[in-house]
Amino acid sequence: MALSSDEVERYARHLVLPEVGGPGQARLKAARVLVIGAGGLGAPLIQYLAAAGIGTIGIIDDDVVSLSNLQRQVIHATPDIGRLKVESARDAVVRLNPHVAVETHAARLTAETAQSLIGTYDVVADGSDNFTTRYAVSDACFHARRPLVTAALGRFDGSLTTLKPYASDARGRPNPTYRCLFPNPPPPGSVAPCAEAGVLGALAGIMGSLMALEVIRTITDFGEPLVGRLLMVDTRSMRFETLGYGWDDANPLNGTDAGT
């Protein structure tokens, strides 16, 4: 996919990177990425994907912008209060990079709708804030054979991993799914929502930016992705640690109990 003269100048710092270059930038331009949620994680994620030149960004979110969002959801601004987040995010992308097409979905993703929507995109990035959506997205990506970059936020900590369970590792063993890492959601009420527990605003910026990095890596294939590895970030001690995990033979989604 050819780049215009404007795009060549816009992406000049990518083009001089041997790991990206013209072919990598062309792949970014051709890519279709679905972002689940235009909130704390989705805000920086969408901005950096747009700046990187992703050809089409799909955004799904059913919420509206509120004043309490603006401490961390930096894609929105004070005049956007009361607007649908997908509309506010779309306008921000257009201002940032007119070469990016935006597809908005003002709806809540469900297990019933996830499969058909996810199948129309090349890569999925999940920045949702509830376990029901996370499991619906990860299950749908498994069945649709789509790479998934997924992250979560705590009060001062975050985690991030990339899932490609349709492929195998260097030893020929299947890559793990989300349910290999977290077989079942926690009991209802055991994890306090952001509104009750709080969250450090800048943490969302760190994790959302790391999500964008993993999406770009997935498309351009540079370096080593977080497949089978969970990156954990603790901003209280400023520690970054990586935990390895693998295929679970007993996992009901893809293991020996599959289909039961």
Buried (B, 14 or more C-beta within 10 A) or exposed (E): EEBEEEBEEBBEEBBEEEEBBEEBBBBBBEBBBBBBBBBBBBBBBBBBBBBBBBBBBBBBBEBBBEEEBBBBBBBBBEEBBEBBBBBBBBBBBEEBBEBBBBBBBBEBBEEEBBBEBBBEBBBBBBBBBEBBBBBBBBBBBBBBEBBBBBBBBBBBBBBBBBBBBBEEBEEEEBBBBBBBBBBEBEEEEEBEEBEEEEBBEEBBBBBBBBBBBBBBBBBBEBEEBBBBBBBBBBBEEEEEEEEEEBBBEEBBBBBEEEEE
